[in-house]
Amino acid sequence: MSSSPYISVIIPTYDRAWILKEAIDSVLVQKFTDFEIIVVDDGSTDDTAALLTAYRDQITTIHQENRGVSAARNVAIANAKGRYIAFLDSDDLWLTEKLSCQVDFFNSHSEAVICQTDELWIRNGVRVNPKNRHKKPSGMIFESSLHLCLVSPSAVMIKKSLFDEVGLFNEEFPACEDYDLWLRISLNYPIHLIEQQMVVKRGGHDDQLSRNPKLDQYRIQSIVNILERYRLPHQYFQAAIDVLREKCRIYAEGCLKRGRVDEAALYQEIRNRQWHENEPYPCAGGI
């Protein structure tokens, strides 16, 4: 690995020894080779440590107590030497031209700070087609990103300096931490899409964070944070309010069906809260 690589590839992992090798190997065969690989073992209890030892000087390994994917990515960002950051989830794969196609994009779009490629979806070993609502947009995507996450961590490449402006992953979020980061970025920057499928996104296994039953709880918190901390243009403000209220309505109804009356009342209160467009720090407080 170069002492001053162009790209830092960050792979967080937790008890994924059964699939992690394929992810690492898909980086090592990239046609663009000026990169470092940082694997953060987030307190694995399986054979991850032994697997990583086999790579010796091909990767940098960071071992930490189990603190979640946000903390794992953040510690890797702090140790990264590259000008650009590329994330790879440990259950995904890259095609061999993934890095080179994004480097080419940045070389021809000097103003860009973040881009993602398209991806192939595999569920339980079978290729599936994303639904229309999952189709990735390109450009100023804040409004469309409020509904659900439209950026894939494994598909992203981002200028490292951008984290100094927008902050890191929110370590209080056990899931939807990427949704939260993309919202903060898309407030002010276009997120460009390269319409080439360069990532194999694999799902269907039991340990996926996307199986968390409280995903909308974290999305609601993320939108509340945005409303409390930023002055939004009118169009963004209204879109955020509309999506927040709809998500709170649905989540509160779900709580009532399950007998969680106090929790339902909390989200009904958030739904009815009076937000003020020109006040980034309302007195109501967070969730």
Stockholm file with secondary structure:
# STOCKHOLM 1.0

chainA/1-287         MSSSPYISVIIPTYDRAWILKEAIDSVLVQKFTDFEIIVVDDGSTDDTAALLTAYRDQITTIHQENRGVSAARNVAIANAKGRYIAFLDSDDLWLTEKLSCQVDFFNSHSEAVICQTDELWIRNGVRVNPKNRHKKPSGMIFESSLHLCLVSPSAVMIKKSLFDEVGLFNEEFPACEDYDLWLRISLNYPIHLIEQQMVVKRGGHDDQLSRNPKLDQYRIQSIVNILERYRLPHQYFQAAIDVLREKCRIYAEGCLKRGRVDEAALYQEIRNRQWHENEPYPCAGGI
#=GR chainA/1-287 SS CCSSCSEEEEEEESSCHHHHHHHHHHHHTCSCCCEEEEEEEESCCSSHHHHHHTTGGGSEEEEECSCCHHHHHHHHHHHCCSSEEEECCTTCEECTTHHHHHHHHHHHCTTCCEEEEEEEEEETTEEECCCGGGCCCCBSCHHHHTTSCCCCGGGEEEETTHHHHHCCCCTTCSSCHHHHHHHHHHTTSCBEEEEEEEEEEEECCTTCGGGCTTHHHHHHHHHHHHHHHCCCCHHHHHHHHHHHHHHHHHHHHHHHHTTCHHHHHHHHHHHHCCCCTTCSSCTTCCC
#=GC SS_cons         CCSSCSEEEEEEESSCHHHHHHHHHHHHTCSCCCEEEEEEEESCCSSHHHHHHTTGGGSEEEEECSCCHHHHHHHHHHHCCSSEEEECCTTCEECTTHHHHHHHHHHHCTTCCEEEEEEEEEETTEEECCCGGGCCCCBSCHHHHTTSCCCCGGGEEEETTHHHHHCCCCTTCSSCHHHHHHHHHHTTSCBEEEEEEEEEEEECCTTCGGGCTTHHHHHHHHHHHHHHHCCCCHHHHHHHHHHHHHHHHHHHHHHHHTTCHHHHHHHHHHHHCCCCTTCSSCTTCCC
//
